[in-house]
């Protein structure tokens, strides 16, 4: 299965913030939208990086409570891990594992077309495994019936 199929299933909505957005604003977005990452974009719309709950923890560990007042541009992950819509789910899971990240931007021709999380990819893998299991069970039952 390809990443384009994952995006077709989950949608292409991406929450973005500007690099001067403060972390207190970003944490409110995390809570309000039940998300764990935002993409940081410049005022020209260009992708600059990604900020996740993991970067939040790192910022608090490094700067203490004052981290909440920092602009996201100072603590974002850049460059953001990325893939293309034609990449396979397996390839992107490998990228996530190798780089210890849970969110990957989907870029096409340099433009962001979506984002996938490890949860999105695991869901697809589980759905595929359930379908395969159902097909194999039906084939086995059909053989037993003859």
C-alpha positions in Angstrom: 0.0 0.0 0.0 1.2 3.5 -0.8 1.1 6.7 1.3 -1.3 8.2 -1.2 -3.8 5.5 -0.2 -3.3 6.4 3.5 -4.0 10.1 2.7 -7.1 9.2 0.7 -8.4 7.3 3.7 -7.5 9.8 6.5 -7.6 13.1 4.7 -5.0 15.7 3.9 -5.6 18.2 6.6 -2.5 19.6 8.3 -2.4 22.0 11.2 0.2 24.7 10.6 1.7 27.4 12.7 4.2 30.2 12.1 7.7 30.1 13.5 6.9 33.0 15.9 4.0 31.2 17.5 4.6 30.6 21.1 4.6 27.2 22.6 1.7 28.0 24.9 -0.4 28.6 21.8 0.8 25.3 20.2 0.0 23.3 23.3 -3.5 24.7 23.2 -3.8 23.5 19.6 -2.6 20.1 20.6 -5.4 20.0 23.3 -8.2 21.5 21.3 -7.6 19.5 18.1 -6.5 16.2 19.8 -3.2 16.2 17.8 0.4 15.7 18.7 2.1 17.7 15.9 2.0 20.9 13.9 3.9 21.8 10.8 5.8 25.1 11.0 5.5 27.2 7.9 7.0 30.5 6.9 4.8 33.5 6.1 5.5 32.6 2.5 3.9 29.2 3.0 7.2 27.3 2.8 7.6 24.4 5.2 10.3 25.1 7.8 9.9 22.1 10.2 7.7 20.2 12.5 6.9 20.5 16.2 5.6 17.5 18.1 4.8 16.6 21.6 8.3 15.1 21.8 9.9 18.5 20.9 7.7 20.0 23.7 9.1 17.7 26.3 12.7 18.4 25.1 12.1 22.1 25.3 10.7 21.9 28.8 13.7 19.6 29.8 16.1 22.2 28.5 14.5 25.5 29.4 12.2 24.6 32.3 8.8 26.3 32.6 10.1 29.3 30.6 9.9 27.0 27.5 6.2 27.8 27.2 7.1 31.3 26.1 9.5 30.3 23.4 8.7 30.7 19.7 8.1 27.3 18.1 10.8 28.2 15.5 13.5 27.9 18.1 12.6 24.3 19.1 11.1 22.7 16.0 12.6 19.7 14.3 14.2 20.8 11.0 14.3 19.5 8.4 11.1 17.7 9.0 11.1 14.0 8.1 9.4 13.5 4.8 8.3 11.1 2.2 6.4 11.1 -1.1 2.9 9.9 -1.9 4.3 7.0 -3.9 6.4 5.6 -1.0 5.1 2.4 0.6 3.8 2.2 4.1 6.6 -0.2 4.9 9.2 2.2 3.7 7.8 5.1 5.8 7.5 2.8 8.9 11.2 2.0 8.4 12.0 5.8 8.1 10.1 6.4 11.3 11.9 3.6 13.2 15.3 4.6 11.9 14.8 8.3 12.8 12.8 7.7 16.0 10.0 9.9 14.8 6.2 9.4 14.8 5.1 12.0 12.2 6.3 12.3 8.6 5.3 15.1 6.1 4.2 14.0 2.7 5.7 16.1 0.0 5.0 16.1 -3.7 7.1 18.4 -6.0 8.3 20.2 -2.9 4.8 21.1 -1.7 3.2 19.6 1.4 0.2 17.4 0.5 -0.4 15.8 4.0 1.1 14.2 7.1 1.1 10.7 8.3 1.6 9.4 11.9 2.7 6.1 13.1 -0.9 5.5 14.2 -2.2 6.1 10.7 0.2 3.5 9.3 -0.4 0.9 12.0 -4.1 1.3 11.4 -3.6 0.5 7.7 -1.4 -2.5 8.5 -4.0 -3.8 10.9 -6.8 -3.4 8.4 -4.6 -5.2 5.8 -3.9 -8.1 8.2 -7.6 -8.5 9.1 -8.5 -8.6 5.4 -5.8 -11.1 4.7 -6.9 -13.2 7.7 -10.5 -13.1 6.5 -9.6 -14.2 2.9 -7.4 -17.0 4.1 -10.1 -18.2 6.5 -12.7 -18.2 3.6 -10.3 -20.1 1.3 -9.6 -22.7 4.0 -13.4 -23.2 4.7 -14.0 -23.5 0.9 -11.4 -26.3 0.7 -12.9 -28.1 3.7 -16.4 -27.9 2.1 -15.2 -29.7 -1.1 
